[in-house]
Amino acid sequence: MNEIKLFFQDRAFGVCYKLAERLHFPIDSIRLFFIYSSFITLGSPIIIYVSLAMMMKIRKYFRKMNNPVLFD
């Protein structure tokens, strides 16, 4: 079970992890917030989650372009 959890955490976007890190909340609390709010509001937090994931990927891409030596 723990291997499955690690597999998805490694390959996920990391949005919940970054939010938890910045807000100093447990990661599980952030994930549960997204899950419960998605059920309550019929999926609108999924749009926020995907947009945050896209912003994170774009920022990572631009950082890699500015300094390619650090990310190889």
C-alpha positions in Angstrom: 0.0 0.0 0.0 2.8 2.4 0.9 4.5 1.7 -2.5 1.4 2.7 -4.4 1.2 5.9 -2.4 4.8 6.8 -3.1 4.3 6.0 -6.8 1.5 8.5 -7.1 3.2 11.1 -5.1 6.3 10.9 -7.2 4.4 11.2 -10.5 1.7 13.6 -9.4 1.9 17.3 -10.1 2.9 18.2 -6.6 0.3 20.9 -6.2 -0.9 19.7 -2.8 2.7 19.3 -1.6 3.6 22.9 -2.6 0.5 24.4 -1.1 1.1 22.5 2.1 4.7 23.6 2.2 3.8 27.2 1.7 0.8 27.3 4.0 2.5 25.1 6.7 -0.4 22.6 6.7 -0.2 18.8 6.5 -0.4 17.5 3.0 -3.3 15.2 3.8 -5.4 18.1 4.9 -4.8 19.9 1.6 -5.7 16.8 -0.4 -8.8 16.2 1.6 -9.8 19.8 1.1 -9.6 19.3 -2.7 -11.5 16.1 -2.6 -14.3 17.3 -0.4 -14.7 20.7 -2.0 -14.8 18.9 -5.4 -17.7 16.8 -4.3 -19.5 19.8 -2.7 -19.0 22.2 -5.6 -19.3 19.6 -8.4 -15.7 19.7 -9.5 -14.8 23.4 -9.7 -11.6 22.9 -7.5 -10.3 20.5 -10.2 -10.0 23.5 -12.5 -8.0 25.4 -9.8 -5.9 22.3 -9.3 -5.1 21.8 -13.0 -4.4 25.5 -13.4 -2.0 25.5 -10.5 -0.3 22.4 -11.9 0.1 24.1 -15.2 1.6 27.2 -13.6 4.1 25.0 -11.7 5.2 23.2 -14.8 5.6 26.5 -16.7 7.7 28.0 -13.9 9.8 24.9 -13.8 10.3 25.0 -17.6 11.4 28.7 -17.5 13.7 28.1 -14.6 15.3 25.3 -16.6 15.6 27.5 -19.6 17.3 30.2 -17.6 19.8 27.9 -15.9 20.1 24.5 -17.7 23.1 23.3 -15.7 21.2 23.1 -12.4 18.4 20.8 -13.6 20.4 18.2 -15.7 
